[in-house]
Amino acid sequence: MTRLVLGSTSRYRAELLRRLVPQFEQRPPGTDETLAPCETPADGALRLAIAKAEGAARGLGQALVIGSDQIAELDGCALGKPGSIEGARAQLGDCAGREVRFHTGLCLLDTRGGRRHTHLDTTRVRFRPLTSEEIARYVEREMPLDCAGSFKCEGLGISLFERIDNSDPTALVGLPLIALARLLREAGFAIP
């Protein structure tokens, strides 16, 4: 069986990947996630997904290595992970009543021949108007400090939205499984 490696330490991405594949390795990619000057959030998400796959593949023999990265965009500017309660509250306040785009880059690196398969998913999320009390309650309950956009859509975060427009609902969590399943099949990995 082909060795499958997830180039990420994210528990969210690992939980998603387990929907497709019960056994895989996780390796930290050691990637600097800073956007390059003048790089768009979409371009950055794809570049970082490739960098994560390549970083996790270092020192491996033959394997399929998955890299993924997500960048949230509000008015053309990238939204990072808030890192603090105050940051999460401010970020959600900025997003309230507005559309945020989540660009999720995906790379499947086949070290057996050096081939790289990529995909970029963009999800549009319309936040409903939010009061400061709703934001405070949400942040206190979910503590989304390690999530771009300051929410967890697989949890209570879904209550913050008016709508989600996308082609793959798992992309918003950080790993587009529909595209990944296709890329794995193209690389000769049996799914299902």
Order of alpha helices (4+ residues) and beta strands (2+ residues): beta-alpha-beta-alpha-beta-beta-alpha-beta-beta-alpha-beta-alpha
